[in-house]
Amino acid sequence: MKMSILLGVVQMNLGIFLSYFNAKFFGNSINIWYQFVPQLIFLNSLFDYLSLLIIVKWCTGSKADLYHVMIYMFRSPIDKLGENELFPSQKMLQLVLLGLALISVP
């Protein structure tokens, strides 16, 4: 299941980059700045972070529950992660990525 998440994120990034090349080809800079950039920031701040967590969990053999990490990233972003912490300063990274995701929504 984790491999399918990684492949899905790669496919979604490919679709977003194709929209960039489409806008670039037609000379539509408004679509680049107001569609491509927010989509890229939102997707990468949430789903690429999940992909990073999956890879770190595979490499370290941690027993962290990634569902809880992602859910509590939104529900209670300032609470401690406890046994679900995979690397130092993970909480600060989550706060920054959550802020970017919220800012990128129009």
Steps between C-alpha positions, in 0.01 A plus 500: 500500500784739575656442159170590334495828695850581375406419140179704528691803628746472211209480255328805653826698483536400135150631428576830670825540306317424175259784580805726541636404157155547350471851646856581394433382144190719468671795672249512784701631795186549712445124507860447603485738796140445614448134418829313464688653795220460760427145382868409522538651848185331632575158355862496603445638848257220583555199280874528444530532877301177532734341247799619703346346813447169319861487382636596844282234660629238254863596560484521879258216570297725728163393637352848456140514378497726195120532505518662841790722397304642206168526686650674802695729271161665434306428819756610756811633327674619818467179705799270546530201268623255762584159353392618155799733465727374223775764500606805703319828429219313326242713682653825371508364145135399531402848615682663209349260245152543647538877477610476137206273419253741658653804328491336157123446507332795325 
